[in-house]
Amino acid sequence: MARRTETRRARCVARALLAAAIAATAAVAIQFQLRMMKIRAATESDHDAVWNIFQEIVAAGDTYAFDPKMSRQEALAYWFRADTHTYVAEKDGRVVGTYILRPNQLGPGSHVANAAFMVAPNAQGLGVGRRMAERCLSEARRMGFRAMQFNFVVSTNTSAIHLWEQLGFKIVGTLPGAFHHPEKGYVDVYVMYRSLLED
């Protein structure tokens, strides 16, 4: 009986060690992939790739308050506005994400930045969003913005909220039932904010 118990314990320990080793290997692989990823300013040649990502994200209807039937021309006009800095994340020559950075308001409110992020569905969960967000915060500081604000974070988008909170954002306001989710009905929207003057 004692030997069987010890054998079971040994197997449990071996399984735990194997699971930890697999997780560590996966983490290293993801970090390697992220190091191979390039974030750069978007150009006109990126329009097709950006539109493909935009169309897929917006068509889902669960994170952005855009018309799912928005045309390519309208989408690119919004994403490449004159007052907007547009970037893409590229891996192995393929665009896997895009984000924009702009003033949240004009005039006296222009010292606060606003940003929006989209990751290709087949690249989600690989750290692309985090890498873009970190680069975006760095760029916003470099440009002289004193803070960053997200005006419309859908409360059911828990992975994004978790990331923003990890990066120092706080929920500073709630808009009750402001978003009509295609599956969950009317859900709350958060306003999230963080200073860029802090370390």
Beta strands, then each sheet from edge to edge (+ up, - down):
strand 1: 38-41
strand 2: 85-91
strand 3: 94-103
strand 4: 112-119
strand 5: 147-154
strand 6: 170-181
strand 7: 185-195
sheet 1: 1+ 2- 3+ 4- 5- 7+ 6-
end
